[in-house]
């Protein structure tokens, strides 16, 4: 559980919420929850990494074409 305490008594609630949100995002709790939201078939780690590499390459190619004005 992530805990955030006030730095001093004058700190506003908005600042406290902003710091809490930043810590939650940095810890990866939300990303993990979203990933576990849907069932995923068990796949080996190397296969998952290979698929991620392919996705990254396709995205880079798509971005390069977009920059060059090709679609």
PQR file with spaces between the fields and no chain letter, atoms N, CA, C, O and H, PARSE charges and radii, in Angstrom:
ATOM       1  N    UNK     1       0.842   -1.175    0.000 -0.4000 1.5000
ATOM       2  CA   UNK     1       0.000    0.000    0.000 -0.0000 2.0000
ATOM       3  C    UNK     1       0.891    1.243    0.000  0.5500 1.7000
ATOM       4  O    UNK     1       1.869    1.330    0.743 -0.5500 1.4000
ATOM       5  N    UNK     2       0.537    2.168   -0.824 -0.4000 1.5000
ATOM       6  CA   UNK     2       1.316    3.396   -0.949 -0.0000 2.0000
ATOM       7  C    UNK     2       0.748    4.437    0.009  0.5500 1.7000
ATOM       8  O    UNK     2      -0.456    4.691    0.024 -0.5500 1.4000
ATOM       9  H    UNK     2      -0.257    2.098   -1.427  0.4000 1.0000
ATOM      10  N    UNK     3       1.621    5.031    0.801 -0.4000 1.5000
ATOM      11  CA   UNK     3       1.192    6.041    1.748 -0.0000 2.0000
ATOM      12  C    UNK     3       1.906    7.351    1.461  0.5500 1.7000
ATOM      13  O    UNK     3       3.101    7.386    1.170 -0.5500 1.4000
ATOM      14  H    UNK     3       2.599    4.825    0.789  0.4000 1.0000
ATOM      15  N    UNK     4       1.135    8.425    1.551 -0.4000 1.5000
ATOM      16  CA   UNK     4       1.697    9.760    1.367 -0.0000 2.0000
ATOM      17  C    UNK     4       1.226   10.598    2.538  0.5500 1.7000
ATOM      18  O    UNK     4       0.029   10.657    2.818 -0.5500 1.4000
ATOM      19  H    UNK     4       0.164    8.397    1.787  0.4000 1.0000
ATOM      20  N    UNK     5       2.149   11.244    3.221 -0.4000 1.5000
ATOM      21  CA   UNK     5       1.787   12.096    4.348 -0.0000 2.0000
ATOM      22  C    UNK     5       2.038   13.552    3.973  0.5500 1.7000
ATOM      23  O    UNK     5       2.817   13.864    3.072 -0.5500 1.4000
ATOM      24  H    UNK     5       3.121   11.196    2.993  0.4000 1.0000
ATOM      25  N    UNK     6       1.369   14.406    4.677 -0.4000 1.5000
ATOM      26  CA   UNK     6       1.546   15.833    4.415 -0.0000 2.0000
ATOM      27  C    UNK     6       2.934   16.280    4.849  0.5500 1.7000
ATOM      28  O    UNK     6       3.437   15.885    5.901 -0.5500 1.4000
ATOM      29  H    UNK     6       0.736   14.153    5.409  0.4000 1.0000
ATOM      30  N    UNK     7       3.540   17.116    4.008 -0.4000 1.5000
ATOM      31  CA   UNK     7       4.872   17.637    4.344 -0.0000 2.0000
ATOM      32  C    UNK     7       4.778   18.595    5.526  0.5500 1.7000
ATOM      33  O    UNK     7       5.615   18.573    6.430 -0.5500 1.4000
ATOM      34  H    UNK     7       3.132   17.437    3.153  0.4000 1.0000
ATOM      35  N    UNK     8       3.759   19.426    5.504 -0.4000 1.5000
ATOM      36  CA   UNK     8       3.488   20.308    6.627 -0.0000 2.0000
ATOM      37  C    UNK     8       1.983   20.541    6.696  0.5500 1.7000
ATOM      38  O    UNK     8       1.245   20.085    5.823 -0.5500 1.4000
ATOM      39  H    UNK     8       3.079   19.444    4.770  0.4000 1.0000
ATOM      40  N    UNK     9       1.536   21.230    7.699 -0.4000 1.5000
ATOM      41  CA   UNK     9       0.094   21.412    7.888 -0.0000 2.0000
ATOM      42  C    UNK     9      -0.511   22.339    6.842  0.5500 1.7000
ATOM      43  O    UNK     9      -1.730   22.362    6.670 -0.5500 1.4000
ATOM      44  H    UNK     9       2.136   21.601    8.408  0.4000 1.0000
ATOM      45  N    UNK    10       0.320   23.101    6.145 -0.4000 1.5000
ATOM      46  CA   UNK    10      -0.190   24.056    5.161 -0.0000 2.0000
ATOM      47  C    UNK    10      -0.320   23.460    3.761  0.5500 1.7000
ATOM      48  O    UNK    10      -0.856   24.114    2.866 -0.5500 1.4000
ATOM      49  H    UNK    10       1.310   23.083    6.284  0.4000 1.0000
ATOM      50  N    UNK    11       0.155   22.239    3.556 -0.4000 1.5000
ATOM      51  CA   UNK    11       0.106   21.630    2.225 -0.0000 2.0000
ATOM      52  C    UNK    11      -1.349   21.372    1.827  0.5500 1.7000
ATOM      53  O    UNK    11      -2.129   20.824    2.606 -0.5500 1.4000
ATOM      54  H    UNK    11       0.590   21.708    4.283  0.4000 1.0000
ATOM      55  N    UNK    12      -1.695   21.767    0.624 -0.4000 1.5000
ATOM      56  CA   UNK    12      -3.081   21.627    0.180 -0.0000 2.0000
ATOM      57  C    UNK    12      -3.394   20.180   -0.183  0.5500 1.7000
ATOM      58  O    UNK    12      -2.497   19.378   -0.439 -0.5500 1.4000
ATOM      59  H    UNK    12      -1.062   22.212   -0.009  0.4000 1.0000
ATOM      60  N    UNK    13      -4.663   19.873   -0.197 -0.4000 1.5000
ATOM      61  CA   UNK    13      -5.128   18.532   -0.537 -0.0000 2.0000
ATOM      62  C    UNK    13      -4.812   18.199   -1.987  0.5500 1.7000
ATOM      63  O    UNK    13      -4.517   17.047   -2.309 -0.5500 1.4000
ATOM      64  H    UNK    13      -5.392   20.525    0.012  0.4000 1.0000
ATOM      65  N    UNK    14      -4.871   19.204   -2.874 -0.4000 1.5000
ATOM      66  CA   UNK    14      -4.566   18.985   -4.288 -0.0000 2.0000
ATOM      67  C    UNK    14      -3.120   18.520   -4.473  0.5500 1.7000
ATOM      68  O    UNK    14      -2.851   17.602   -5.247 -0.5500 1.4000
ATOM      69  H    UNK    14      -5.111   20.139   -2.613  0.4000 1.0000
ATOM      70  N    UNK    15      -2.189   19.164   -3.752 -0.4000 1.5000
ATOM      71  CA   UNK    15      -0.779   18.768   -3.838 -0.0000 2.0000
ATOM      72  C    UNK    15      -0.582   17.359   -3.304  0.5500 1.7000
ATOM      73  O    UNK    15       0.194   16.581   -3.858 -0.5500 1.4000
ATOM      74  H    UNK    15      -2.408   19.910   -3.123  0.4000 1.0000
ATOM      75  N    UNK    16      -1.279   17.036   -2.236 -0.4000 1.5000
ATOM      76  CA   UNK    16      -1.173   15.709   -1.642 -0.0000 2.0000
ATOM      77  C    UNK    16      -1.690   14.651   -2.614  0.5500 1.7000
ATOM      78  O    UNK    16      -1.058   13.608   -2.783 -0.5500 1.4000
ATOM      79  H    UNK    16      -1.910   17.668   -1.786  0.4000 1.0000
ATOM      80  N    UNK    17      -2.818   14.905   -3.248 -0.4000 1.5000
ATOM      81  CA   UNK    17      -3.368   13.974   -4.231 -0.0000 2.0000
ATOM      82  C    UNK    17      -2.460   13.833   -5.448  0.5500 1.7000
ATOM      83  O    UNK    17      -2.316   12.737   -5.991 -0.5500 1.4000
ATOM      84  H    UNK    17      -3.331   15.752   -3.111  0.4000 1.0000
ATOM      85  N    UNK    18      -1.852   14.926   -5.877 -0.4000 1.5000
ATOM      86  CA   UNK    18      -0.941   14.888   -7.018 -0.0000 2.0000
ATOM      87  C    UNK    18       0.267   14.010   -6.704  0.5500 1.7000
ATOM      88  O    UNK    18       0.679   13.200   -7.534 -0.5500 1.4000
ATOM      89  H    UNK    18      -1.969   15.816   -5.436  0.4000 1.0000
ATOM      90  N    UNK    19       0.834   14.168   -5.506 -0.4000 1.5000
ATOM      91  CA   UNK    19       1.972   13.341   -5.120 -0.0000 2.0000
ATOM      92  C    UNK    19       1.583   11.876   -5.001  0.5500 1.7000
ATOM      93  O    UNK    19       2.343   10.991   -5.394 -0.5500 1.4000
ATOM      94  H    UNK    19       0.499   14.825   -4.832  0.4000 1.0000
ATOM      95  N    UNK    20       0.386   11.620   -4.453 -0.4000 1.5000
ATOM      96  CA   UNK    20      -0.081   10.242   -4.332 -0.0000 2.0000
ATOM      97  C    UNK    20      -0.258    9.617   -5.713  0.5500 1.7000
ATOM      98  O    UNK    20       0.180    8.490   -5.945 -0.5500 1.4000
ATOM      99  H    UNK    20      -0.232   12.339   -4.134  0.4000 1.0000
ATOM     100  N    UNK    21      -0.892   10.335   -6.621 -0.4000 1.5000
ATOM     101  CA   UNK    21      -1.098    9.821   -7.977 -0.0000 2.0000
ATOM     102  C    UNK    21       0.214    9.528   -8.684  0.5500 1.7000
ATOM     103  O    UNK    21       0.335    8.527   -9.390 -0.5500 1.4000
ATOM     104  H    UNK    21      -1.248   11.250   -6.433  0.4000 1.0000
ATOM     105  N    UNK    22       1.186   10.391   -8.498 -0.4000 1.5000
ATOM     106  CA   UNK    22       2.496   10.194   -9.120 -0.0000 2.0000
ATOM     107  C    UNK    22       3.177    8.941   -8.569  0.5500 1.7000
ATOM     108  O    UNK    22       3.770    8.170   -9.324 -0.5500 1.4000
ATOM     109  H    UNK    22       1.087   11.205   -7.925  0.4000 1.0000
ATOM     110  N    UNK    23       3.091    8.741   -7.246 -0.4000 1.5000
ATOM     111  CA   UNK    23       3.718    7.563   -6.638 -0.0000 2.0000
ATOM     112  C    UNK    23       3.029    6.277   -7.102  0.5500 1.7000
ATOM     113  O    UNK    23       3.695    5.273   -7.353 -0.5500 1.4000
ATOM     114  H    UNK    23       2.609    9.368   -6.633  0.4000 1.0000
ATOM     115  N    UNK    24       1.719    6.305   -7.213 -0.4000 1.5000
ATOM     116  CA   UNK    24       0.981    5.126   -7.676 -0.0000 2.0000
ATOM     117  C    UNK    24       1.384    4.801   -9.109  0.5500 1.7000
ATOM     118  O    UNK    24       1.608    3.638   -9.446 -0.5500 1.4000
ATOM     119  H    UNK    24       1.178    7.121   -7.008  0.4000 1.0000
ATOM     120  N    UNK    25       1.476    5.814   -9.943 -0.4000 1.5000
ATOM     121  CA   UNK    25       1.834    5.593  -11.342 -0.0000 2.0000
ATOM     122  C    UNK    25       3.263    5.063  -11.461  0.5500 1.7000
ATOM     123  O    UNK    25       3.525    4.173  -12.271 -0.5500 1.4000
ATOM     124  H    UNK    25       1.294    6.759   -9.669  0.4000 1.0000
ATOM     125  N    UNK    26       4.175    5.591  -10.676 -0.4000 1.5000
ATOM     126  CA   UNK    26       5.560    5.152  -10.731 -0.0000 2.0000
ATOM     127  C    UNK    26       5.733    3.732  -10.207  0.5500 1.7000
ATOM     128  O    UNK    26       6.627    3.011  -10.649 -0.5500 1.4000
ATOM     129  H    UNK    26       3.963    6.314  -10.018  0.4000 1.0000
ATOM     130  N    UNK    27       4.883    3.328   -9.270 -0.4000 1.5000
ATOM     131  CA   UNK    27       5.017    1.983   -8.710 -0.0000 2.0000
ATOM     132  C    UNK    27       4.506    0.916   -9.668  0.5500 1.7000
ATOM     133  O    UNK    27       4.881   -0.250   -9.544 -0.5500 1.4000
ATOM     134  H    UNK    27       4.157    3.913   -8.911  0.4000 1.0000
ATOM     135  N    UNK    28       3.659    1.292  -10.622 -0.4000 1.5000
ATOM     136  CA   UNK    28       3.170    0.335  -11.607 -0.0000 2.0000
ATOM     137  C    UNK    28       1.955   -0.443  -11.152  0.5500 1.7000
ATOM     138  O    UNK    28       1.603   -1.440  -11.782 -0.5500 1.4000
ATOM     139  H    UNK    28       3.355    2.239  -10.723  0.4000 1.0000
ATOM     140  N    UNK    29       1.306   -0.028  -10.085 -0.4000 1.5000
ATOM     141  CA   UNK    29       0.140   -0.736   -9.564 -0.0000 2.0000
ATOM     142  C    UNK    29      -0.996   -0.701  -10.581  0.5500 1.7000
ATOM     143  O    UNK    29      -1.630   -1.726  -10.833 -0.5500 1.4000
ATOM     144  H    UNK    29       1.593    0.782   -9.573  0.4000 1.0000
ATOM     145  N    UNK    30      -1.260    0.456  -11.162 -0.4000 1.5000
ATOM     146  CA   UNK    30      -2.370    0.591  -12.109 -0.0000 2.0000
ATOM     147  C    UNK    30      -2.087   -0.204  -13.377  0.5500 1.7000
ATOM     148  O    UNK    30      -2.976   -0.876  -13.898 -0.5500 1.4000
ATOM     149  H    UNK    30      -0.745    1.289  -10.957  0.4000 1.0000
ATOM     150  N    UNK    31      -0.869   -0.134  -13.873 -0.4000 1.5000
ATOM     151  CA   UNK    31      -0.517   -0.883  -15.086 -0.0000 2.0000
ATOM     152  C    UNK    31      -0.684   -2.379  -14.853  0.5500 1.7000
ATOM     153  O    UNK    31      -1.174   -3.097  -15.724 -0.5500 1.4000
ATOM     154  H    UNK    31      -0.146    0.412  -13.450  0.4000 1.0000
ATOM     155  N    UNK    32      -0.282   -2.839  -13.691 -0.4000 1.5000
ATOM     156  CA   UNK    32      -0.417   -4.260  -13.367 -0.0000 2.0000
ATOM     157  C    UNK    32      -1.898   -4.658  -13.276  0.5500 1.7000
ATOM     158  O    UNK    32      -2.284   -5.724  -13.756 -0.5500 1.4000
ATOM     159  H    UNK    32       0.116   -2.256  -12.983  0.4000 1.0000
ATOM     160  N    UNK    33      -2.710   -3.816  -12.670 -0.4000 1.5000
ATOM     161  CA   UNK    33      -4.139   -4.109  -12.543 -0.0000 2.0000
ATOM     162  C    UNK    33      -4.803   -4.159  -13.912  0.5500 1.7000
ATOM     163  O    UNK    33      -5.635   -5.030  -14.162 -0.5500 1.4000
ATOM     164  H    UNK    33      -2.396   -2.951  -12.280  0.4000 1.0000
ATOM     165  N    UNK    34      -4.446   -3.237  -14.800 -0.4000 1.5000
ATOM     166  CA   UNK    34      -5.014   -3.242  -16.151 -0.0000 2.0000
ATOM     167  C    UNK    34      -4.586   -4.483  -16.917  0.5500 1.7000
ATOM     168  O    UNK    34      -5.366   -5.037  -17.692 -0.5500 1.4000
ATOM     169  H    UNK    34      -3.770   -2.529  -14.597  0.4000 1.0000
ATOM     170  N    UNK    35      -3.355   -4.920  -16.706 -0.4000 1.5000
ATOM     171  CA   UNK    35      -2.854   -6.096  -17.398 -0.0000 2.0000
ATOM     172  C    UNK    35      -3.586   -7.346  -16.929  0.5500 1.7000
ATOM     173  O    UNK    35      -3.851   -8.241  -17.730 -0.5500 1.4000
ATOM     174  H    UNK    35      -2.721   -4.469  -16.077  0.4000 1.0000
ATOM     175  N    UNK    36      -3.915   -7.419  -15.647 -0.4000 1.5000
ATOM     176  CA   UNK    36      -4.591   -8.584  -15.096 -0.0000 2.0000
ATOM     177  C    UNK    36      -6.105   -8.540  -15.267  0.5500 1.7000
ATOM     178  O    UNK    36      -6.805   -9.458  -14.840 -0.5500 1.4000
ATOM     179  H    UNK    36      -3.699   -6.692  -14.996  0.4000 1.0000
ATOM     180  N    UNK    37      -6.609   -7.486  -15.885 -0.4000 1.5000
ATOM     181  CA   UNK    37      -8.045   -7.310  -16.050 -0.0000 2.0000
ATOM     182  C    UNK    37      -8.636   -8.391  -16.960  0.5500 1.7000
ATOM     183  O    UNK    37      -9.771   -8.822  -16.754 -0.5500 1.4000
ATOM     184  H    UNK    37      -6.040   -6.740  -16.232  0.4000 1.0000
ATOM     185  N    UNK    38      -7.884   -8.823  -17.946 -0.4000 1.5000
ATOM     186  CA   UNK    38      -8.343   -9.836  -18.887 -0.0000 2.0000
ATOM     187  C    UNK    38      -7.427  -11.047  -18.794  0.5500 1.7000
ATOM     188  O    UNK    38      -6.224  -10.921  -18.564 -0.5500 1.4000
ATOM     189  H    UNK    38      -6.962   -8.473  -18.113  0.4000 1.0000
ATOM     190  N    UNK    39      -8.019  -12.219  -18.977 -0.4000 1.5000
ATOM     191  CA   UNK    39      -7.231  -13.444  -18.913 -0.0000 2.0000
ATOM     192  C    UNK    39      -6.300  -13.515  -20.109  0.5500 1.7000
ATOM     193  O    UNK    39      -6.693  -13.233  -21.241 -0.5500 1.4000
ATOM     194  H    UNK    39      -8.996  -12.320  -19.164  0.4000 1.0000
ATOM     195  N    UNK    40      -5.064  -13.895  -19.839 -0.4000 1.5000
ATOM     196  CA   UNK    40      -4.079  -14.059  -20.899 -0.0000 2.0000
ATOM     197  C    UNK    40      -3.538  -15.473  -20.811  0.5500 1.7000
ATOM     198  O    UNK    40      -3.145  -15.933  -19.739 -0.5500 1.4000
ATOM     199  H    UNK    40      -4.745  -14.124  -18.919  0.4000 1.0000
ATOM     200  N    UNK    41      -3.521  -16.157  -21.943 -0.4000 1.5000
ATOM     201  CA   UNK    41      -3.001  -17.516  -21.945 -0.0000 2.0000
ATOM     202  C    UNK    41      -1.550  -17.501  -21.489  0.5500 1.7000
ATOM     203  O    UNK    41      -0.806  -16.570  -21.796 -0.5500 1.4000
ATOM     204  H    UNK    41      -3.840  -15.783  -22.813  0.4000 1.0000
ATOM     205  N    UNK    42      -1.152  -18.525  -20.763 -0.4000 1.5000
ATOM     206  CA   UNK    42       0.248  -18.566  -20.334 -0.0000 2.0000
ATOM     207  C    UNK    42       1.170  -18.675  -21.541  0.5500 1.7000
ATOM     208  O    UNK    42       0.999  -19.549  -22.391 -0.5500 1.4000
ATOM     209  H    UNK    42      -1.756  -19.282  -20.514  0.4000 1.0000
ATOM     210  N    UNK    43       2.136  -17.790  -21.604 -0.4000 1.5000
ATOM     211  CA   UNK    43       3.088  -17.763  -22.710 -0.0000 2.0000
ATOM     212  C    UNK    43       4.469  -17.598  -22.096  0.5500 1.7000
ATOM     213  O    UNK    43       4.636  -16.923  -21.080 -0.5500 1.4000
ATOM     214  H    UNK    43       2.275  -17.080  -20.913  0.4000 1.0000
ATOM     215  N    UNK    44       5.417  -18.199  -22.703 -0.4000 1.5000
ATOM     216  CA   UNK    44       6.756  -18.145  -22.120 -0.0000 2.0000
ATOM     217  C    UNK    44       7.328  -16.727  -22.233  0.5500 1.7000
ATOM     218  O    UNK    44       6.934  -15.947  -23.100 -0.5500 1.4000
ATOM     219  H    UNK    44       5.282  -18.747  -23.528  0.4000 1.0000
ATOM     220  N    UNK    45       8.246  -16.425  -21.356 -0.4000 1.5000
ATOM     221  CA   UNK    45       8.850  -15.104  -21.327 -0.0000 2.0000
ATOM     222  C    UNK    45       9.562  -14.756  -22.633  0.5500 1.7000
ATOM     223  O    UNK    45       9.391  -13.645  -23.133 -0.5500 1.4000
ATOM     224  H    UNK    45       8.566  -17.059  -20.652  0.4000 1.0000
ATOM     225  N    UNK    46      10.357  -15.669  -23.202 -0.4000 1.5000
ATOM     226  CA   UNK    46      11.031  -15.329  -24.462 -0.0000 2.0000
ATOM     227  C    UNK    46      10.043  -15.032  -25.592  0.5500 1.7000
ATOM     228  O    UNK    46      10.277  -14.139  -26.406 -0.5500 1.4000
ATOM     229  H    UNK    46      10.496  -16.572  -22.795  0.4000 1.0000
ATOM     230  N    UNK    47       8.930  -15.790  -25.640 -0.4000 1.5000
ATOM     231  CA   UNK    47       7.938  -15.536  -26.685 -0.0000 2.0000
ATOM     232  C    UNK    47       7.306  -14.161  -26.510  0.5500 1.7000
ATOM     233  O    UNK    47       7.091  -13.443  -27.487 -0.5500 1.4000
ATOM     234  H    UNK    47       8.740  -16.515  -24.979  0.4000 1.0000
ATOM     235  N    UNK    48       7.012  -13.797  -25.270 -0.4000 1.5000
ATOM     236  CA   UNK    48       6.409  -12.491  -25.005 -0.0000 2.0000
ATOM     237  C    UNK    48       7.379  -11.381  -25.408  0.5500 1.7000
ATOM     238  O    UNK    48       6.964  -10.367  -25.969 -0.5500 1.4000
ATOM     239  H    UNK    48       7.187  -14.380  -24.477  0.4000 1.0000
ATOM     240  N    UNK    49       8.662  -11.567  -25.125 -0.4000 1.5000
ATOM     241  CA   UNK    49       9.666  -10.562  -25.492 -0.0000 2.0000
ATOM     242  C    UNK    49       9.794  -10.441  -27.004  0.5500 1.7000
ATOM     243  O    UNK    49       9.912   -9.336  -27.534 -0.5500 1.4000
ATOM     244  H    UNK    49       9.000  -12.391  -24.669  0.4000 1.0000
ATOM     245  N    UNK    50       9.771  -11.581  -27.704 -0.4000 1.5000
ATOM     246  CA   UNK    50       9.853  -11.549  -29.162 -0.0000 2.0000
ATOM     247  C    UNK    50       8.676  -10.784  -29.762  0.5500 1.7000
ATOM     248  O    UNK    50       8.845   -9.984  -30.683 -0.5500 1.4000
ATOM     249  H    UNK    50       9.675  -12.478  -27.274  0.4000 1.0000
ATOM     250  N    UNK    51       7.491  -11.037  -29.231 -0.4000 1.5000
ATOM     251  CA   UNK    51       6.310  -10.324  -29.728 -0.0000 2.0000
ATOM     252  C    UNK    51       6.412   -8.826  -29.460  0.5500 1.7000
ATOM     253  O    UNK    51       6.005   -8.015  -30.291 -0.5500 1.4000
ATOM     254  H    UNK    51       7.354  -11.687  -28.483  0.4000 1.0000
ATOM     255  N    UNK    52       6.950   -8.463  -28.312 -0.4000 1.5000
ATOM     256  CA   UNK    52       7.111   -7.049  -27.981 -0.0000 2.0000
ATOM     257  C    UNK    52       8.104   -6.387  -28.924  0.5500 1.7000
ATOM     258  O    UNK    52       7.902   -5.243  -29.333 -0.5500 1.4000
ATOM     259  H    UNK    52       7.281   -9.122  -27.636  0.4000 1.0000
ATOM     260  N    UNK    53       9.176   -7.092  -29.273 -0.4000 1.5000
ATOM     261  CA   UNK    53      10.166   -6.554  -30.204 -0.0000 2.0000
ATOM     262  C    UNK    53       9.538   -6.332  -31.570  0.5500 1.7000
ATOM     263  O    UNK    53       9.768   -5.300  -32.200 -0.5500 1.4000
ATOM     264  H    UNK    53       9.340   -8.021  -28.940  0.4000 1.0000
ATOM     265  N    UNK    54       8.746   -7.295  -32.031 -0.4000 1.5000
ATOM     266  CA   UNK    54       8.085   -7.168  -33.334 -0.0000 2.0000
ATOM     267  C    UNK    54       7.135   -5.972  -33.324  0.5500 1.7000
ATOM     268  O    UNK    54       7.100   -5.194  -34.277 -0.5500 1.4000
ATOM     269  H    UNK    54       8.559   -8.134  -31.519  0.4000 1.0000
ATOM     270  N    UNK    55       6.352   -5.825  -32.225 -0.4000 1.5000
ATOM     271  CA   UNK    55       5.426   -4.687  -32.129 -0.0000 2.0000
ATOM     272  C    UNK    55       6.177   -3.373  -32.185  0.5500 1.7000
ATOM     273  O    UNK    55       5.756   -2.441  -32.870 -0.5500 1.4000
ATOM     274  H    UNK    55       6.380   -6.457  -31.451  0.4000 1.0000
ATOM     275  N    UNK    56       7.299   -3.292  -31.459 -0.4000 1.5000
ATOM     276  CA   UNK    56       8.098   -2.070  -31.435 -0.0000 2.0000
ATOM     277  C    UNK    56       8.635   -1.732  -32.827  0.5500 1.7000
ATOM     278  O    UNK    56       8.613   -0.575  -33.245 -0.5500 1.4000
ATOM     279  H    UNK    56       7.641   -4.048  -30.902  0.4000 1.0000
ATOM     280  N    UNK    57       9.114   -2.747  -33.534 -0.4000 1.5000
ATOM     281  CA   UNK    57       9.647   -2.531  -34.883 -0.0000 2.0000
ATOM     282  C    UNK    57       8.553   -2.045  -35.830  0.5500 1.7000
ATOM     283  O    UNK    57       8.771   -1.119  -36.612 -0.5500 1.4000
ATOM     284  H    UNK    57       9.132   -3.687  -33.194  0.4000 1.0000
ATOM     285  N    UNK    58       7.378   -2.669  -35.759 -0.4000 1.5000
ATOM     286  CA   UNK    58       6.263   -2.244  -36.614 -0.0000 2.0000
ATOM     287  C    UNK    58       5.872   -0.805  -36.315  0.5500 1.7000
ATOM     288  O    UNK    58       5.588   -0.032  -37.230 -0.5500 1.4000
ATOM     289  H    UNK    58       7.201   -3.421  -35.124  0.4000 1.0000
ATOM     290  N    UNK    59       5.856   -0.448  -35.041 -0.4000 1.5000
ATOM     291  CA   UNK    59       5.501    0.913  -34.657 -0.0000 2.0000
ATOM     292  C    UNK    59       6.521    1.907  -35.200  0.5500 1.7000
ATOM     293  O    UNK    59       6.149    2.970  -35.699 -0.5500 1.4000
ATOM     294  H    UNK    59       6.086   -1.076  -34.298  0.4000 1.0000
ATOM     295  N    UNK    60       7.813    1.564  -35.106 -0.4000 1.5000
ATOM     296  CA   UNK    60       8.859    2.448  -35.620 -0.0000 2.0000
ATOM     297  C    UNK    60       8.745    2.622  -37.130  0.5500 1.7000
ATOM     298  O    UNK    60       8.908    3.729  -37.643 -0.5500 1.4000
ATOM     299  H    UNK    60       8.115    0.701  -34.701  0.4000 1.0000
ATOM     300  N    UNK    61       8.468    1.534  -37.840 -0.4000 1.5000
ATOM     301  CA   UNK    61       8.300    1.615  -39.299 -0.0000 2.0000
ATOM     302  C    UNK    61       7.113    2.502  -39.646  0.5500 1.7000
ATOM     303  O    UNK    61       7.185    3.320  -40.563 -0.5500 1.4000
ATOM     304  H    UNK    61       8.336    0.635  -37.423  0.4000 1.0000
ATOM     305  N    UNK    62       6.018    2.333  -38.904 -0.4000 1.5000
ATOM     306  CA   UNK    62       4.817    3.130  -39.147 -0.0000 2.0000
ATOM     307  C    UNK    62       5.097    4.615  -38.910  0.5500 1.7000
ATOM     308  O    UNK    62       4.658    5.461  -39.690 -0.5500 1.4000
ATOM     309  H    UNK    62       5.960    1.668  -38.160  0.4000 1.0000
ATOM     310  N    UNK    63       5.828    4.937  -37.834 -0.4000 1.5000
ATOM     311  CA   UNK    63       6.148    6.321  -37.531 -0.0000 2.0000
ATOM     312  C    UNK    63       7.063    6.935  -38.594  0.5500 1.7000
ATOM     313  O    UNK    63       6.898    8.096  -38.966 -0.5500 1.4000
ATOM     314  H    UNK    63       6.185    4.250  -37.201  0.4000 1.0000
ATOM     315  N    UNK    64       8.030    6.147  -39.081 -0.4000 1.5000
ATOM     316  CA   UNK    64       8.934    6.634  -40.126 -0.0000 2.0000
ATOM     317  C    UNK    64       8.166    6.952  -41.400  0.5500 1.7000
ATOM     318  O    UNK    64       8.404    7.980  -42.034 -0.5500 1.4000
ATOM     319  H    UNK    64       8.164    5.204  -38.778  0.4000 1.0000
ATOM     320  N    UNK    65       7.233    6.057  -41.777 -0.4000 1.5000
ATOM     321  CA   UNK    65       6.423    6.295  -42.976 -0.0000 2.0000
ATOM     322  C    UNK    65       5.562    7.523  -42.804  0.5500 1.7000
ATOM     323  O    UNK    65       5.393    8.302  -43.743 -0.5500 1.4000
ATOM     324  H    UNK    65       7.040    5.222  -41.262  0.4000 1.0000
ATOM     325  N    UNK    66       5.011    7.708  -41.610 -0.4000 1.5000
ATOM     326  CA   UNK    66       4.174    8.859  -41.347 -0.0000 2.0000
ATOM     327  C    UNK    66       4.964   10.153  -41.465  0.5500 1.7000
ATOM     328  O    UNK    66       4.469   11.152  -41.988 -0.5500 1.4000
ATOM     329  H    UNK    66       5.148    7.076  -40.847  0.4000 1.0000
ATOM     330  N    UNK    67       6.212   10.124  -40.968 -0.4000 1.5000
ATOM     331  CA   UNK    67       7.062   11.325  -41.054 -0.0000 2.0000
ATOM     332  C    UNK    67       7.441   11.644  -42.494  0.5500 1.7000
ATOM     333  O    UNK    67       7.588   12.809  -42.861 -0.5500 1.4000
ATOM     334  H    UNK    67       6.615    9.313  -40.544  0.4000 1.0000
ATOM     335  N    UNK    68       7.597   10.605  -43.304 -0.4000 1.5000
ATOM     336  CA   UNK    68       7.968   10.819  -44.700 -0.0000 2.0000
ATOM     337  C    UNK    68       6.767   11.147  -45.577  0.5500 1.7000
ATOM     338  O    UNK    68       6.924   11.485  -46.750 -0.5500 1.4000
ATOM     339  H    UNK    68       7.478    9.658  -43.005  0.4000 1.0000
ATOM     340  N    UNK    69       5.577   11.047  -45.012 -0.4000 1.5000
ATOM     341  CA   UNK    69       4.376   11.378  -45.763 -0.0000 2.0000
ATOM     342  C    UNK    69       3.816   10.195  -46.532  0.5500 1.7000
ATOM     343  O    UNK    69       2.925   10.362  -47.365 -0.5500 1.4000
ATOM     344  H    UNK    69       5.449   10.772  -44.059  0.4000 1.0000
ATOM     345  N    UNK    70       4.319    9.023  -46.268 -0.4000 1.5000
ATOM     346  CA   UNK    70       3.796    7.822  -46.905 -0.0000 2.0000
ATOM     347  C    UNK    70       2.807    7.165  -45.940  0.5500 1.7000
ATOM     348  O    UNK    70       2.928    7.264  -44.719 -0.5500 1.4000
ATOM     349  H    UNK    70       5.043    8.887  -45.592  0.4000 1.0000
ATOM     350  N    UNK    71       1.824    6.490  -46.541 -0.4000 1.5000
ATOM     351  CA   UNK    71       0.888    5.790  -45.655 -0.0000 2.0000
ATOM     352  C    UNK    71       0.546    4.483  -46.183  0.5500 1.7000
ATOM     353  O    UNK    71      -0.231    3.753  -45.568 -0.5500 1.4000
ATOM     354  H    UNK    71       1.725    6.410  -47.532  0.4000 1.0000
